[in-house]
Amino acid sequence: MPEIGKLPGGKAAVTARAGEFGHGQKILTTAWAACAPPHLRYLPQVEILRQVWVHHYFWDVDGSLRWRDGHALPPASLRFDSPL
């Protein structure tokens, strides 16, 4: 799979792909739901996913999930980036 910044189709394709990845937020919403078993929140895999989403996505004032493109990312020293 190519790096997200090198997708054919330019910035529009990158933004569309990031939007697709952003739908994974449903996993985190489910893990933190009142009816979810509390131990789900403490699984290392869920914590890694939470960190990635916090660094790469945000909820806008309209309640829509948005991708943080390059200039809106946290400083590299605070980010959780995959080595792949």
MMTF fields as JSON, N, C-alpha, C and O atoms, coordinates in Angstrom:
{
  "mmtfVersion": "1.0.0",
  "mmtfProducer": "UNKNOWN",
  "numBonds": 335,
  "numAtoms": 336,
  "numGroups": 84,
  "numChains": 1,
  "numModels": 1,
  "chainsPerModel": [1],
  "groupsPerChain": [84],
  "chainIdList": ["A"],
  "bondAtomList": [4, 2, 8, 6, 12, 10, 16, 14, 20, 18, 24, 22, 28, 26, 32, 30, 36, 34, 40, 38, 44, 42, 48, 46, 52, 50, 56, 54, 60, 58, 64, 62, 68, 66, 72, 70, 76, 74, 80, 78, 84, 82, 88, 86, 92, 90, 96, 94, 100, 98, 104, 102, 108, 106, 112, 110, 116, 114, 120, 118, 124, 122, 128, 126, 132, 130, 136, 134, 140, 138, 144, 142, 148, 146, 152, 150, 156, 154, 160, 158, 164, 162, 168, 166, 172, 170, 176, 174, 180, 178, 184, 182, 188, 186, 192, 190, 196, 194, 200, 198, 204, 202, 208, 206, 212, 210, 216, 214, 220, 218, 224, 222, 228, 226, 232, 230, 236, 234, 240, 238, 244, 242, 248, 246, 252, 250, 256, 254, 260, 258, 264, 262, 268, 266, 272, 270, 276, 274, 280, 278, 284, 282, 288, 286, 292, 290, 296, 294, 300, 298, 304, 302, 308, 306, 312, 310, 316, 314, 320, 318, 324, 322, 328, 326, 332, 330],
  "bondOrderList": [1, 1, 1, 1, 1, 1, 1, 1, 1, 1, 1, 1, 1, 1, 1, 1, 1, 1, 1, 1, 1, 1, 1, 1, 1, 1, 1, 1, 1, 1, 1, 1, 1, 1, 1, 1, 1, 1, 1, 1, 1, 1, 1, 1, 1, 1, 1, 1, 1, 1, 1, 1, 1, 1, 1, 1, 1, 1, 1, 1, 1, 1, 1, 1, 1, 1, 1, 1, 1, 1, 1, 1, 1, 1, 1, 1, 1, 1, 1, 1, 1, 1, 1],
  "groupList": [{"groupName": "MET", "atomNameList": ["N", "CA", "C", "O"], "elementList": ["N", "C", "C", "O"], "formalChargeList": [0, 0, 0, 0], "bondAtomList": [1, 0, 2, 1, 3, 2], "bondOrderList": [1, 1, 2], "singleLetterCode": "M", "chemCompType": "L-PEPTIDE LINKING"}, {"groupName": "PRO", "atomNameList": ["N", "CA", "C", "O"], "elementList": ["N", "C", "C", "O"], "formalChargeList": [0, 0, 0, 0], "bondAtomList": [1, 0, 2, 1, 3, 2], "bondOrderList": [1, 1, 2], "singleLetterCode": "P", "chemCompType": "L-PEPTIDE LINKING"}, {"groupName": "GLU", "atomNameList": ["N", "CA", "C", "O"], "elementList": ["N", "C", "C", "O"], "formalChargeList": [0, 0, 0, 0], "bondAtomList": [1, 0, 2, 1, 3, 2], "bondOrderList": [1, 1, 2], "singleLetterCode": "E", "chemCompType": "L-PEPTIDE LINKING"}, {"groupName": "ILE", "atomNameList": ["N", "CA", "C", "O"], "elementList": ["N", "C", "C", "O"], "formalChargeList": [0, 0, 0, 0], "bondAtomList": [1, 0, 2, 1, 3, 2], "bondOrderList": [1, 1, 2], "singleLetterCode": "I", "chemCompType": "L-PEPTIDE LINKING"}, {"groupName": "GLY", "atomNameList": ["N", "CA", "C", "O"], "elementList": ["N", "C", "C", "O"], "formalChargeList": [0, 0, 0, 0], "bondAtomList": [1, 0, 2, 1, 3, 2], "bondOrderList": [1, 1, 2], "singleLetterCode": "G", "chemCompType": "PEPTIDE LINKING"}, {"groupName": "LYS", "atomNameList": ["N", "CA", "C", "O"], "elementList": ["N", "C", "C", "O"], "formalChargeList": [0, 0, 0, 0], "bondAtomList": [1, 0, 2, 1, 3, 2], "bondOrderList": [1, 1, 2], "singleLetterCode": "K", "chemCompType": "L-PEPTIDE LINKING"}, {"groupName": "LEU", "atomNameList": ["N", "CA", "C", "O"], "elementList": ["N", "C", "C", "O"], "formalChargeList": [0, 0, 0, 0], "bondAtomList": [1, 0, 2, 1, 3, 2], "bondOrderList": [1, 1, 2], "singleLetterCode": "L", "chemCompType": "L-PEPTIDE LINKING"}, {"groupName": "ALA", "atomNameList": ["N", "CA", "C", "O"], "elementList": ["N", "C", "C", "O"], "formalChargeList": [0, 0, 0, 0], "bondAtomList": [1, 0, 2, 1, 3, 2], "bondOrderList": [1, 1, 2], "singleLetterCode": "A", "chemCompType": "L-PEPTIDE LINKING"}, {"groupName": "VAL", "atomNameList": ["N", "CA", "C", "O"], "elementList": ["N", "C", "C", "O"], "formalChargeList": [0, 0, 0, 0], "bondAtomList": [1, 0, 2, 1, 3, 2], "bondOrderList": [1, 1, 2], "singleLetterCode": "V", "chemCompType": "L-PEPTIDE LINKING"}, {"groupName": "THR", "atomNameList": ["N", "CA", "C", "O"], "elementList": ["N", "C", "C", "O"], "formalChargeList": [0, 0, 0, 0], "bondAtomList": [1, 0, 2, 1, 3, 2], "bondOrderList": [1, 1, 2], "singleLetterCode": "T", "chemCompType": "L-PEPTIDE LINKING"}, {"groupName": "ARG", "atomNameList": ["N", "CA", "C", "O"], "elementList": ["N", "C", "C", "O"], "formalChargeList": [0, 0, 0, 0], "bondAtomList": [1, 0, 2, 1, 3, 2], "bondOrderList": [1, 1, 2], "singleLetterCode": "R", "chemCompType": "L-PEPTIDE LINKING"}, {"groupName": "PHE", "atomNameList": ["N", "CA", "C", "O"], "elementList": ["N", "C", "C", "O"], "formalChargeList": [0, 0, 0, 0], "bondAtomList": [1, 0, 2, 1, 3, 2], "bondOrderList": [1, 1, 2], "singleLetterCode": "F", "chemCompType": "L-PEPTIDE LINKING"}, {"groupName": "HIS", "atomNameList": ["N", "CA", "C", "O"], "elementList": ["N", "C", "C", "O"], "formalChargeList": [0, 0, 0, 0], "bondAtomList": [1, 0, 2, 1, 3, 2], "bondOrderList": [1, 1, 2], "singleLetterCode": "H", "chemCompType": "L-PEPTIDE LINKING"}, {"groupName": "GLN", "atomNameList": ["N", "CA", "C", "O"], "elementList": ["N", "C", "C", "O"], "formalChargeList": [0, 0, 0, 0], "bondAtomList": [1, 0, 2, 1, 3, 2], "bondOrderList": [1, 1, 2], "singleLetterCode": "Q", "chemCompType": "L-PEPTIDE LINKING"}, {"groupName": "TRP", "atomNameList": ["N", "CA", "C", "O"], "elementList": ["N", "C", "C", "O"], "formalChargeList": [0, 0, 0, 0], "bondAtomList": [1, 0, 2, 1, 3, 2], "bondOrderList": [1, 1, 2], "singleLetterCode": "W", "chemCompType": "L-PEPTIDE LINKING"}, {"groupName": "CYS", "atomNameList": ["N", "CA", "C", "O"], "elementList": ["N", "C", "C", "O"], "formalChargeList": [0, 0, 0, 0], "bondAtomList": [1, 0, 2, 1, 3, 2], "bondOrderList": [1, 1, 2], "singleLetterCode": "C", "chemCompType": "L-PEPTIDE LINKING"}, {"groupName": "TYR", "atomNameList": ["N", "CA", "C", "O"], "elementList": ["N", "C", "C", "O"], "formalChargeList": [0, 0, 0, 0], "bondAtomList": [1, 0, 2, 1, 3, 2], "bondOrderList": [1, 1, 2], "singleLetterCode": "Y", "chemCompType": "L-PEPTIDE LINKING"}, {"groupName": "ASP", "atomNameList": ["N", "CA", "C", "O"], "elementList": ["N", "C", "C", "O"], "formalChargeList": [0, 0, 0, 0], "bondAtomList": [1, 0, 2, 1, 3, 2], "bondOrderList": [1, 1, 2], "singleLetterCode": "D", "chemCompType": "L-PEPTIDE LINKING"}, {"groupName": "SER", "atomNameList": ["N", "CA", "C", "O"], "elementList": ["N", "C", "C", "O"], "formalChargeList": [0, 0, 0, 0], "bondAtomList": [1, 0, 2, 1, 3, 2], "bondOrderList": [1, 1, 2], "singleLetterCode": "S", "chemCompType": "L-PEPTIDE LINKING"}],
  "groupTypeList": [0, 1, 2, 3, 4, 5, 6, 1, 4, 4, 5, 7, 7, 8, 9, 7, 10, 7, 4, 2, 11, 4, 12, 4, 13, 5, 3, 6, 9, 9, 7, 14, 7, 7, 15, 7, 1, 1, 12, 6, 10, 16, 6, 1, 13, 8, 2, 3, 6, 10, 13, 8, 14, 8, 12, 12, 16, 11, 14, 17, 8, 17, 4, 18, 6, 10, 14, 10, 17, 4, 12, 7, 6, 1, 1, 7, 18, 6, 10, 11, 17, 18, 1, 6],
  "groupIdList": [1, 2, 3, 4, 5, 6, 7, 8, 9, 10, 11, 12, 13, 14, 15, 16, 17, 18, 19, 20, 21, 22, 23, 24, 25, 26, 27, 28, 29, 30, 31, 32, 33, 34, 35, 36, 37, 38, 39, 40, 41, 42, 43, 44, 45, 46, 47, 48, 49, 50, 51, 52, 53, 54, 55, 56, 57, 58, 59, 60, 61, 62, 63, 64, 65, 66, 67, 68, 69, 70, 71, 72, 73, 74, 75, 76, 77, 78, 79, 80, 81, 82, 83, 84],
  "secStructList": [7, 7, 7, 4, 4, 4, 7, 6, 6, 2, 2, 2, 2, 2, 2, 2, 2, 2, 2, 2, 2, 2, 6, 6, 2, 2, 2, 2, 2, 2, 2, 6, 1, 6, 6, 1, 7, 4, 4, 4, 4, 4, 7, 2, 2, 2, 2, 2, 2, 2, 2, 2, 2, 2, 2, 2, 3, 3, 3, 7, 6, 6, 1, 7, 3, 3, 3, 7, 7, 4, 4, 4, 1, 7, 7, 4, 4, 4, 7, 7, 7, 7, 7, 7],
  "xCoordList": [0.843, 0.0, 0.892, 1.845, 0.598, 1.42, 1.184, 0.151, 2.159, 1.965, 0.763, 0.492, 0.036, -1.181, -0.894, -1.728, 0.254, 0.592, 0.966, 1.14, 1.094, 1.507, 0.426, 0.74, -0.809, -1.9, -2.14, -2.044, -2.451, -2.844, -4.135, -5.016, -4.242, -5.447, -5.22, -6.135, -3.998, -3.643, -4.311, -4.706, -4.428, -4.943, -6.359, -6.691, -7.196, -8.569, -8.581, -9.378, -7.703, -7.625, -7.098, -7.573, -6.123, -5.57, -6.657, -6.819, -7.391, -8.453, -9.546, -10.066, -9.9, -10.925, -10.459, -11.229, -9.214, -8.676, -8.632, -8.984, -8.208, -8.16, -9.559, -9.725, -10.557, -11.938, -12.376, -13.096, -11.939, -12.249, -11.623, -12.277, -10.372, -9.701, -10.382, -10.453, -10.867, -11.507, -12.754, -13.141, -13.386, -14.584, -14.266, -15.179, -13.013, -12.606, -12.868, -12.77, -13.199, -13.549, -14.696, -14.843, -15.5, -16.618, -16.121, -16.809, -14.942, -14.369, -14.13, -14.466, -13.552, -13.281, -14.566, -14.676, -15.523, -16.798, -17.463, -18.041, -17.379, -17.97, -17.219, -17.843, -15.89, -15.097, -15.376, -15.271, -15.728, -15.988, -17.478, -17.843, -18.327, -19.763, -20.038, -19.332, -21.054, -21.412, -21.69, -21.418, -22.223, -22.575, -21.415, -21.563, -20.252, -19.101, -18.391, -18.342, -17.846, -17.045, -15.863, -15.114, -15.683, -14.627, -13.224, -12.392, -12.938, -11.574, -11.181, -9.991, -12.149, -11.82, -10.987, -10.1, -11.269, -10.561, -9.092, -8.29, -8.732, -7.354, -6.532, -5.367, -7.118, -6.368, -5.308, -5.615, -4.087, -3.042, -3.419, -3.099, -4.091, -4.466, -5.452, -5.372, -6.363, -7.349, -6.656, -6.989, -5.7, -4.972, -4.146, -4.101, -3.493, -2.723, -3.653, -3.341, -4.787, -5.754, -6.238, -6.366, -6.507, -6.967, -5.917, -6.25, -4.658, -3.589, -3.475, -3.33, -3.54, -3.461, -4.611, -4.407, -5.817, -6.968, -6.89, -7.245, -6.436, -6.3, -5.309, -5.516, -4.24, -3.226, -3.607, -3.141, -4.444, -4.721, -6.135, -6.411, -7.036, -8.424, -8.931, -8.41, -9.959, -10.623, -12.09, -12.468, -12.902, -14.324, -14.479, -14.053, -15.084, -15.266, -16.497, -17.182, -16.768, -17.87, -19.235, -20.202, -19.316, -20.57, -20.712, -21.713, -19.697, -19.75, -19.288, -19.53, -18.619, -18.09, -16.638, -15.871, -16.276, -14.904, -14.063, -14.41, -12.961, -12.087, -10.667, -10.21, -9.975, -8.581, -7.697, -7.925, -6.693, -5.706, -4.67, -3.867, -4.676, -3.638, -2.336, -2.309, -1.278, 0.076, 0.259, 0.909, -0.282, -0.031, -0.784, -0.45, -1.779, -2.57, -2.171, -2.794, -1.14, -0.688, 0.067, 0.665, 0.04, 0.861, 2.346, 2.711, 3.199, 4.644, 5.1, 4.527, 6.112, 6.611, 6.955, 6.784, 7.432, 7.818, 6.619, 6.797, 5.411, 4.202, 3.368, 2.396, 3.746, 2.939, 3.26, 4.341, 2.285, 2.447, 2.345, 1.249, 3.479, 3.496, 3.919, 4.781, 3.305, 3.673, 5.023, 5.314, 5.847, 7.14, 7.017, 8.009, 5.824, 5.645, 5.396, 5.224],
  "yCoordList": [-1.178, 0.0, 1.245, 1.316, 2.224, 3.431, 4.283, 4.168, 5.143, 6.094, 6.957, 7.233, 7.387, 8.15, 9.433, 9.867, 10.038, 11.261, 11.064, 12.039, 9.803, 9.519, 8.783, 8.093, 8.911, 8.254, 8.917, 10.139, 8.128, 8.745, 9.529, 9.082, 10.668, 11.473, 12.715, 13.514, 12.88, 14.094, 14.257, 13.285, 15.516, 15.852, 15.326, 14.906, 15.34, 14.85, 13.364, 12.934, 12.584, 11.152, 10.921, 10.028, 11.72, 11.595, 11.899, 11.157, 12.981, 13.363, 12.308, 12.006, 11.747, 10.692, 9.461, 8.877, 9.062, 7.879, 8.139, 7.265, 9.317, 9.652, 9.596, 9.176, 10.013, 9.921, 8.489, 8.184, 7.609, 6.178, 5.635, 4.916, 5.969, 5.505, 6.069, 5.401, 7.272, 7.926, 7.227, 7.403, 6.441, 5.722, 4.688, 4.208, 4.339, 3.431, 4.009, 3.297, 5.293, 5.936, 5.189, 5.253, 4.491, 3.724, 2.69, 2.4, 2.135, 1.158, 1.818, 1.256, 3.003, 3.705, 4.142, 4.049, 4.613, 5.021, 3.841, 3.987, 2.681, 1.469, 1.059, 0.663, 1.147, 0.754, 1.65, 1.196, 2.911, 3.846, 4.02, 4.851, 3.262, 3.343, 2.867, 2.006, 3.427, 3.075, 1.581, 1.005, 0.958, -0.459, -1.394, -2.612, -0.843, -1.675, -2.194, -1.507, -3.394, -3.892, -2.946, -2.651, -2.473, -1.482, -1.921, -1.076, -3.225, -3.671, -3.379, -3.353, -3.161, -2.858, -1.588, -1.495, -0.619, 0.662, 0.525, 1.391, -0.536, -0.71, -1.663, -1.922, -2.176, -3.038, -2.197, -1.101, -2.685, -1.908, -1.547, -0.454, -2.446, -2.182, -1.008, -0.192, -0.931, 0.155, 1.471, 2.512, 1.434, 2.65, 3.167, 4.374, 2.278, 2.709, 3.342, 4.395, 2.709, 3.252, 4.625, 5.54, 4.776, 6.061, 7.144, 8.253, 6.824, 7.814, 8.228, 9.411, 7.261, 7.567, 8.484, 9.46, 8.165, 8.985, 10.39, 11.351, 10.53, 11.855, 12.703, 13.901, 12.075, 12.821, 13.133, 14.125, 12.302, 12.467, 12.93, 13.277, 12.938, 13.329, 14.215, 14.185, 15.01, 15.821, 15.975, 15.8, 16.305, 16.572, 18.073, 18.846, 18.497, 19.934, 20.434, 19.656, 21.729, 22.331, 21.791, 21.893, 21.217, 20.635, 19.164, 18.526, 18.627, 17.234, 16.256, 15.054, 16.762, 15.895, 15.546, 16.38, 14.298, 13.862, 14.404, 14.223, 15.066, 15.673, 15.157, 14.873, 15.041, 14.626, 15.847, 16.888, 15.722, 16.802, 16.631, 15.699, 17.505, 17.378, 17.934, 18.426, 17.858, 18.138, 19.307, 19.149, 20.471, 21.647, 21.615, 22.383, 20.761, 20.711, 19.557, 19.353, 18.804, 17.688, 18.203, 19.279, 17.437, 17.811, 17.756, 17.154, 18.372, 18.293, 16.835, 15.989, 16.552, 15.181, 14.548, 13.341, 15.334, 14.789, 14.265, 13.49, 14.671, 14.24, 13.232, 12.691, 12.978, 12.102, 10.631, 10.261, 9.82, 8.381, 7.969, 7.924, 7.669, 7.306, 5.853, 5.353, 5.199, 3.825, 3.795, 4.656, 2.808, 2.719, 2.149, 2.112, 1.701, 1.101, 2.127, 1.778],
  "zCoordList": [0.0, 0.0, 0.0, 0.776, -0.854, -0.892, 0.351, 1.011, 0.66, 1.744, 1.413, 0.245, 2.451, 2.208, 1.432, 0.637, 1.642, 0.93, -0.527, -1.259, -0.963, -2.334, -3.12, -4.09, -2.734, -3.443, -4.793, -4.906, -5.817, -7.087, -6.86, -6.125, -7.476, -7.316, -6.479, -6.283, -5.985, -5.27, -3.92, -3.277, -3.505, -2.18, -1.965, -0.857, -2.992, -2.851, -2.488, -1.655, -3.11, -2.826, -1.408, -0.705, -0.993, 0.353, 1.39, 2.359, 1.185, 2.113, 2.16, 3.234, 1.021, 0.982, 1.745, 2.508, 1.55, 2.246, 3.754, 4.546, 4.143, 5.569, 6.174, 7.319, 5.413, 5.879, 6.092, 7.043, 5.203, 5.352, 6.627, 7.383, 6.869, 8.076, 9.327, 10.359, 9.224, 10.359, 10.856, 12.011, 10.01, 10.442, 11.517, 12.19, 11.691, 12.76, 14.137, 15.136, 14.205, 15.471, 16.14, 17.361, 15.369, 15.932, 16.934, 17.912, 16.706, 17.636, 18.988, 20.031, 18.964, 20.218, 20.914, 22.137, 20.145, 20.722, 21.413, 22.49, 20.794, 21.372, 22.636, 23.62, 22.623, 23.794, 24.996, 26.136, 24.764, 25.848, 26.148, 26.98, 25.495, 25.769, 27.196, 27.721, 27.802, 29.185, 29.338, 30.391, 28.306, 28.383, 28.041, 28.138, 27.639, 27.264, 28.508, 29.528, 28.429, 29.558, 29.808, 28.877, 31.029, 31.32, 30.927, 30.598, 30.951, 30.631, 29.185, 28.869, 28.305, 26.909, 26.796, 25.948, 27.644, 27.599, 27.944, 27.593, 28.616, 29.082, 28.216, 28.517, 27.164, 26.258, 25.529, 25.06, 25.428, 24.746, 23.312, 22.845, 22.619, 21.226, 21.141, 20.223, 22.086, 22.1, 22.449, 21.883, 23.369, 23.732, 22.571, 22.336, 21.839, 20.661, 19.634, 19.077, 19.382, 18.434, 18.894, 18.081, 20.189, 20.727, 20.489, 20.069, 20.756, 20.561, 19.099, 18.793, 18.205, 16.773, 16.362, 15.641, 16.825, 16.441, 17.015, 16.333, 18.242, 18.84, 18.05, 17.856, 17.602, 16.873, 15.434, 14.872, 14.835, 13.409, 13.068, 11.92, 14.057, 13.809, 14.929, 16.044, 14.625, 15.648, 15.264, 14.106, 16.255, 16.019, 15.837, 16.695, 14.73, 14.507, 15.267, 15.93, 15.166, 15.92, 15.5, 16.255, 14.3, 13.825, 14.217, 13.894, 14.918, 15.323, 14.258, 14.371, 13.215, 12.157, 12.462, 12.942, 12.174, 12.363, 11.213, 10.046, 11.541, 10.532, 10.692, 11.8, 9.556, 9.528, 9.722, 9.106, 10.574, 10.738, 9.636, 9.684, 8.66, 7.646, 8.215, 9.343, 7.452, 7.93, 8.872, 9.906, 8.564, 9.395, 10.72, 11.622, 10.868, 12.097, 13.018, 14.06, 12.641, 13.467, 14.688, 14.644, 15.777, 16.934, 16.571, 15.561, 17.376, 17.106, 17.08, 17.766, 16.304, 16.148, 17.493, 17.666, 18.438, 19.739, 20.528, 21.467, 20.165, 20.877, 20.106, 20.632, 18.857, 18.013, 18.239, 18.699, 17.9, 17.909, 16.444, 15.885, 15.823, 14.411, 14.245, 14.968, 13.297, 12.997, 12.298, 11.468, 12.63, 11.944, 10.536, 9.807, 10.129, 8.812, 7.75, 6.582]
}
